[in-house]
Amino acid sequence: MQIKIDYREAKEILESQEIETLGVERVFLHQALGRILAQDILADCDMPESARSNMDGYAICSKFLSENIKEQDFIILGDNPAGNAQDSILPLHQPFAIKTFTGARIPQNADILVPIEQVKAESQTLRLLEIPKIGQHIRQRGANHRKGEKLISKGVQLNANHIGLLASLNCVFVEVFARAKVGILVSGNELLELGENARNGVNTYNANGHLLLAKVLENGGIPKLYPILKDNKQEIEKSVNLALKECDLILSSGGASVGDYDFIAAICKERENEMVFKGVKIKPGQHISYAHFGGKQFFGLPGFPNSTLVTFELFVKEILWRLNGAHFTPIVLEIPLQENVGKTDNRLEFRVCNVRNIQGKWSVDFEGKKDFLSAILNNFCPLDSARNGLCVLDCAKKAGEMVEVILLT
């Protein structure tokens, strides 16, 4: 076990872990939204399978074009609507044209589509006002994709655009990776569950449990929130062992420090041979621990809400996404500060900030952020349209200096 390590070292350790996925499921197309694809998707045919019209117009053959288009007439043979079950054929013994609608197959022998805005049609004859280039306004065979072409890669999180593409391929069912079951354990004598009545102002509600439940859902996991644990070592050990049996990843919140009632820390000490690291030199969240308990992934997160949230973003996401079959890549920006930022602590700090995009330029500020204590969760809930970020501070900074900012979802 490594103790009180640097942030970069902790990230390298997490990245080096051999994380096995939890199997593959076959789900209906709509249920695949947000899931991680378990196999490459290859095109099973050319799309389109034949040349198609990109707009309403007239299909003609270029061999009948005259240098003086004002004197060239084409005979209109009929209509060719989209979905026409029969192939249209353009005869080549004299100038003919077939009215061809958007999405319809281009008639055989035709190589030019003249938009209806560029012709003058009278009864059964057609005169061109302009001549498009050969192939213009025509979607050629295989323009979307060719048979065997990879369209979506294994490990991609499927969004609405992917669902549309899969539907175009007639994919009724999709193979995706199974989602990790995540057990959430929150401990503390002072905690109340939602709906209970606070007494004498000494109690706090179980914000961390519901915060972690929502974060697990946001990141593709299946959360299980266990009843609040009181500060009793035997009870906590029993609940940890139960969660290890029922879940793939266990998150505890609270009891991770060095106090008399920090029983998660005590359990970690007893299972020292299964610990990977304990303590990272960051602010907030320095008491985070990571272990493999019984072959299961375990994180001991600090109990203050800010610390819980920041350590989830920095560390837990890495493992949760990999259990689900993907790799999480945070969006990291280099942004100039709008104000001076003081810093006295020598730990690497992840300070919640506002991230704004104003007329195409990114900026970062701390407007509306209260004292940067680990218990102020509302710092992460901006009142305006700003996005949340974590400003990475290794020292005090001056306005105008560039800082690294991790963009939060």
C-alpha positions, 0 to 999 in steps of 0.5 A: 500500500502506498500512503499520501501519494501525489495526485499524478501518481494516484492517477497513474496507479488507477490507469494501470489497473487491470479492470475486467468488464462484467459481461455483455447484454443484448438490449433493444435499440432504445435501451442502448442509449447511453450504454457502452457498445460491446462490438464494432458495428460494420455496414452489411451493404453499400448505402445507398445501394444505388445512386439516389437523387438529392433533390427534385429534378430531371434525370438526363444523359449528358451525351445529348447536351448541346452547346446551345442549351436554348435550342435543346429539348428533352422529351419527358417520359414520366415520374420517378418517385422515391420508393419506386419499386421498379428501376427507371431506364432512360433510353439512349436513342434520343434526348429523354428526361425522367422527373426524379424526386428526392430520394428516388433511384437515379434512372439507368443511363442518367448521369445528370440531375437538373433541379426543377428550378433550372428547367422550363417544362412545357407539356411533355418537353423540357428545356434546360436553363442551366446545366449542372455538372455530371454527378452533381445533386446525385448521391452515389452508391456507397456515399454513406458507407461501403459494405464492411466499413466500420461505422461505430467502434466498440467501447463508444457510449451510444448517443441519439445519433448512434441510435439513428444510425443503428436504426438505419442499419435495421439493428433491432437489438444491440450488444452492450457491456453490462453495467456495474452495480455500485454499492453506496455506504454512508456512515455517521451518527449525525446523519438523517435520511430524507423525510426524518426530522432534524433535532436540535440543529446537530443533524444533517441530511444524507446528501452524500448518499443521494449525490453519489447515487445520482453520480453513479446513474449519470456515469452508467452504473446501477447504484444501490444505496444502503441504509445509513450506517451509525458509527459502529465498527461491527455494523460497518464491517457487516455492511461492507461485506454485504456490499462486497457480495452484492456489488462490483464497486463499493463507495463509502463516504465518511469515516475515512480520516483519523478520528476515533469514529473513523471506522472505514479507515480502521477497516482499511488498516486491518485489510492493509494487504488489499489496499492500493493507496491511502491518502492523496496530497490534494485539496479537497479529498486528501483522505481518499483510499482505494483498495481491492477488497475480495477482488472487488473495487473499493473507494473510501471517500471523505465525508464532506460533500465537496470532498466526496464530489471531487474525489468521485470526479477525479478517481471513481469515474476512472474505474466505474467507466472501465467496469462498464467497458469504456474509458473516461476522458475528462475535458481539460482546458487551458483558460486565463484567470479573470482575477487573482487567486490566493493559495496558502496550502501546499497541496494540489488544489481542485477549486470549483469555478465558473467556466464561461464561453463568451463569444467563442472565448473561454474564461474562468472566475469564482463569482458566487462561490463561497468559502472553499470549505469541503462542506459547501455543496452549493458551490457546485450549483451555479445560479446562472448559465456558467458551467462548473469546472475544477481549477487546478492550482499548484500555487497562487495565481495572478489575473491573466495567467493560464490555468488548467480547468477540468470541465465538469458535467 
